[in-house]
Structures are given as structure tokens and as C-alpha cells.
Amino acid sequence: MELSQVRYFITLCRTLNFTRAAAQCNVTQLAFTRAIQRLEDELGGPLIFRERNLTQLTELGRAVRPHLTAMLDAADAARETAAAKTAPRRAETLKIGLGPGIGAGVIAGVIREVTGALDVTIHFNESGPAALIEAMLTDMLDCALLPEHCDLPERLNRWPLYRDNAVAVLPPEHRLLARNAVTAPDLAGETILHGEYCGGFAVRLAGATAVAPRLQRCNGNATQMLDLVAAGLGVALLSDRLRFAPPLASRPFTEPDLSRTILLTAVAGRPLNPAAASFLKLCRAQRFN
Amino acid sequence: MQTAAPETLQSRLDKLLASRRESAVWNAAYEEMVAELARTGFTDHALQIGEVFPDFVLPSAEGRLVSLARIRAAGPVIISFFRGEWCPFCRLMLAALAQSLPEIEAAGGTLLALTPETGGLAEDMKTYHRARFEVLSDVDCGVGLAAGVIFTVPKLYRARLVATKLDFPTRHGNGGWFLPVPATYIIQPDGVIAWRFLDVDFSHRPEPEDIIAALMSMRAPA
């Protein structure tokens, strides 16, 4: 298929009017119609339902639209990123949402590559899934890393990035530092500090084990909670992708399995600036595990 | 005493094709795909010699952003589209290119292999072939679309891929079921296409020697 055919089809999807779509694409209506017909021939059926004044997408048209949109966006992004790299125009922004307990360390290498190639300011927004989804839908964020099993609307594309395992974060001289790994029975009698930015490991543990640990709610950011762990108020269950500075130390939490898949999410069909498009492509191209 | 001529890439591809065609299901899918691409005039609509290959930036197997403009400034660039790490025909060609890389580089060329696969599969492809050339993920087939080499996988071939548990939506990160024909382009430093090999039959590939000869002819004085 040809780039122009796909571009014409996506324009027609938006306008649902052949005359207006042809004008927007700067081609004659005859050339426009022929291009759409060739695309229909290649894709195996009508994409557009035409009857008098009614122009609508067929079932096939609706089915292929998101995939052709993604391909067209990828073609435009590859070209626009090349142009931005050779002739930087203006500083761009890359706005990334981070779901609860998801650190930026995993994507640091990707960000280094984007900032090395383009003039870009990075913005992070750490919040709950609902707030990040709303921010993406209202164009306040380019993308977000979210845990699986959150309620993602249809409009969001999602790609699994990596598995996030739990670790027990322990204060200095804690008895469990002698272990190579920590299990649920080991935490009997322990206080587990947890809050909205912990990733939900403690709550999942409480739901999965017969001997419920003592949970101490502690809202605030992760730094504040880790200060309390260091002071001996309890232990924390967090992602193994986070980094803990001494005197804190961590041990893998192995039983029960509390791991979760982290997804990269972005609004389908929304054009992105070269920095955001490059970030998404780099994340999707590689394996993080 | 006559010595046997070295086996060409195409002869190895032909042997592989012959063995695959012994399966009636595979053969029907193969014939459907080739006939369908030939019927739609595919090769006429892809980028032609003399046209400018659009610049792009794509992620490499190592997680770097690779710019065509930057690489072609240093000399001719060979852009080769591959269907994926799963394709045995592509593996034969990649092996041949990896073996011929010293001659390709000596002729002044830089090789870029493009695959629609994501999730670290470009790295797998590179590692498998111990390739020293760049393997780039053409995420969502954007560069392939700009080159006009993308098609929708026909029904029978798709069914065969599904039956062999090849999960394209996961491997590509989209549910489009698009593939590139395995086209190869040589791009001059000014971005103009100097040479191309494009065949709707994925078992037909250019010989590395032909690529090297094309590179050498670009170096020859006018």
C-alpha cells in the first residue's frame, strides 16, 4: 500500500466527505477516489459505505482504521524526528506518567537517548491510574507506565514492558537481612508500611495470605515512607526496580508471587511530537527484562 | 578437474522453498500471497530508482536512535526490509549479508536491516547472526509504508502463521497484520535511490554480490 492512499483514507475517516477530504489532501476528487478504491482492492473490500449524502465507514473500514492510523503516524514521526534531529526548531516536552510505585530508573536509558538526540524537557507525573488516564485523554500527558489490571479505556494503546517484582525494604540490622529472600511467613509480626505510591504489593499480600500482616497506612511520597522504614517503624514492600540508598537494604520477596506487569500506555491515534514519538518507539522496540 | 561453483543465496532459498512447498497448506498460502501482491501491481507503487528515500530515525537493536541522514552523509546506505526473526528465508539472507559485510563495507556501504518486530526481537535477530550491522525496529511499519513496501498479510498466509503460533500482534505491538516485502534499496549520500531489488515473492532475494557490484559501480568515476 502507498503512503498517500493511507493518508487519504485517514483524512476521509475524519471528514466523511470525499470533496472535503480531497481538498484537504490537495488532490482532485478523481485521483482521491481512485486511491481509495486501490486501497480497498488491496485490503479486500469496501472501506467506505457510500449512499447519496451518507458516507460512513464499513465494518472493515472501522477495523483497519486504528492500524492504518498507527502506521501513518509512525511514517510521519520517523520523518519529523529526522527533521528535528538535523535542524532543531524549538525545545519540546516529553510528559510521562508513572503509576503507583513505578520508578523512572527502568526508562532512564531511553530518556538518555531521547535527550541526547533532541532538545527536550522531561516532565514526570506520579499519580494513581485514574488520574494518569484522565491526563492522557486530556492531552496533559504523552504516555504513562501503568500496572496491568487497571481499568484502561479502549482509546488507550497498551504494550507490556516488563515484570515488576516485589522486594522487602528493611531497616538497618533487621533480622531478615540474614535471609537471601523473604516470604509471607517471615513477615509475621512485622508492621508493613504502605501508601498510595507503593504499588499495592502490601495490599495484595494481605489478600493472598492466611496470616494477615499488620498494615500501617502511610500516605505521602516514597521518600517519606522510606524515612520511616530507616527509623525502624516497619518494613515496606516495593518494586525491585526502585533503588534504595543505605542504610536501607532490600531482599527479594518470593512467596506468594506478588509480581505485576507494567504497561506502556498512550492514546491511540494522537499525533505526538518527535520526542514523545521517539520515546514510545524506543520503549516498544526493546526488551526490559 | 572442475570445482563446484559456490552455492548462491538464491540456490539456498530455492531449496528451502522447494522443501516448504511439499506442504499443500503452506504452498496454497504462499501462492495466494504472491498472486495477490502481483495482481495489485505492488512493485510499481514502491519507491523507484531516482526517487528520494525519505529520511527517518528508528530505534536500533541496542536501544539507540539511528538516523538515515547521518549515516548516508558518510556514504551509500543499503536498506534491507526483513519480515522478521521468525522467517527462515530472512534468516538465510541475513546470514549471507553478515558473511558479506566486510566486502560491503570495503565497497563503502553501510547496511541497515529493518524489521517490523518489537520487544527485543531486533536484538535477537542481531545476536543470532552475530551481525555487526544495525538492525532497526520499524515500529508500526512507518518507514516501510513511506517506501511503499507494506502489505496486509492475506487470509491463507495469516491462518498459517496463526496455526504455527506466531503471535504477530505481540511481536509487532499492533494488530495490523502488516508485513514488508523483503525489498533492498541502495541510497546515495544525497538521499536518492541508486539501486533496488524488489520482488513480491519473498523467496527471491538479491545476491550480496549484486549489492556489492552496485556499490562498486557507484564508486566508479563517471
Boltz contact constraints between the chains, C-beta under 6 A:
constraints:
  - contact:
      token1: [A, 1]
      token2: [B, 150]
      max_distance: 6.0
  - contact:
      token1: [A, 2]
      token2: [B, 45]
      max_distance: 6.0
  - contact:
      token1: [A, 2]
      token2: [B, 148]
      max_distance: 6.0
  - contact:
      token1: [A, 3]
      token2: [B, 145]
      max_distance: 6.0
  - contact:
      token1: [A, 3]
      token2: [B, 146]
      max_distance: 6.0
  - contact:
      token1: [A, 42]
      token2: [B, 40]
      max_distance: 6.0
  - contact:
      token1: [A, 43]
      token2: [B, 152]
      max_distance: 6.0
  - contact:
      token1: [A, 67]
      token2: [B, 174]
      max_distance: 6.0
  - contact:
      token1: [A, 67]
      token2: [B, 176]
      max_distance: 6.0
  - contact:
      token1: [A, 70]
      token2: [B, 140]
      max_distance: 6.0
  - contact:
      token1: [A, 70]
      token2: [B, 174]
      max_distance: 6.0
  - contact:
      token1: [A, 71]
      token2: [B, 140]
      max_distance: 6.0
  - contact:
      token1: [A, 71]
      token2: [B, 141]
      max_distance: 6.0
  - contact:
      token1: [A, 71]
      token2: [B, 145]
      max_distance: 6.0
  - contact:
      token1: [A, 74]
      token2: [B, 139]
      max_distance: 6.0
  - contact:
      token1: [A, 74]
      token2: [B, 140]
      max_distance: 6.0
  - contact:
      token1: [A, 74]
      token2: [B, 142]
      max_distance: 6.0
  - contact:
      token1: [A, 75]
      token2: [B, 142]
      max_distance: 6.0
  - contact:
      token1: [A, 75]
      token2: [B, 145]
      max_distance: 6.0
  - contact:
      token1: [A, 75]
      token2: [B, 146]
      max_distance: 6.0
  - contact:
      token1: [A, 78]
      token2: [B, 56]
      max_distance: 6.0
  - contact:
      token1: [A, 78]
      token2: [B, 142]
      max_distance: 6.0
  - contact:
      token1: [A, 78]
      token2: [B, 143]
      max_distance: 6.0
  - contact:
      token1: [A, 79]
      token2: [B, 54]
      max_distance: 6.0
  - contact:
      token1: [A, 81]
      token2: [B, 57]
      max_distance: 6.0
  - contact:
      token1: [A, 82]
      token2: [B, 55]
      max_distance: 6.0
  - contact:
      token1: [A, 82]
      token2: [B, 56]
      max_distance: 6.0
  - contact:
      token1: [A, 82]
      token2: [B, 57]
      max_distance: 6.0
  - contact:
      token1: [A, 82]
      token2: [B, 67]
      max_distance: 6.0
  - contact:
      token1: [A, 82]
      token2: [B, 69]
      max_distance: 6.0
  - contact:
      token1: [A, 85]
      token2: [B, 57]
      max_distance: 6.0
  - contact:
      token1: [A, 85]
      token2: [B, 67]
      max_distance: 6.0
  - contact:
      token1: [A, 86]
      token2: [B, 69]
      max_distance: 6.0
  - contact:
      token1: [A, 113]
      token2: [B, 65]
      max_distance: 6.0
  - contact:
      token1: [A, 117]
      token2: [B, 65]
      max_distance: 6.0
  - contact:
      token1: [A, 159]
      token2: [B, 173]
      max_distance: 6.0
  - contact:
      token1: [A, 278]
      token2: [B, 65]
      max_distance: 6.0
  - contact:
      token1: [A, 281]
      token2: [B, 59]
      max_distance: 6.0
  - contact:
      token1: [A, 281]
      token2: [B, 139]
      max_distance: 6.0
  - contact:
      token1: [A, 282]
      token2: [B, 59]
      max_distance: 6.0
  - contact:
      token1: [A, 284]
      token2: [B, 118]
      max_distance: 6.0
  - contact:
      token1: [A, 284]
      token2: [B, 139]
      max_distance: 6.0
  - contact:
      token1: [A, 284]
      token2: [B, 173]
      max_distance: 6.0
  - contact:
      token1: [A, 285]
      token2: [B, 59]
      max_distance: 6.0
  - contact:
      token1: [A, 285]
      token2: [B, 118]
      max_distance: 6.0
  - contact:
      token1: [A, 285]
      token2: [B, 137]
      max_distance: 6.0
  - contact:
      token1: [A, 285]
      token2: [B, 139]
      max_distance: 6.0
  - contact:
      token1: [A, 286]
      token2: [B, 63]
      max_distance: 6.0
  - contact:
      token1: [A, 286]
      token2: [B, 120]
      max_distance: 6.0
  - contact:
      token1: [A, 287]
      token2: [B, 119]
      max_distance: 6.0
  - contact:
      token1: [A, 287]
      token2: [B, 120]
      max_distance: 6.0
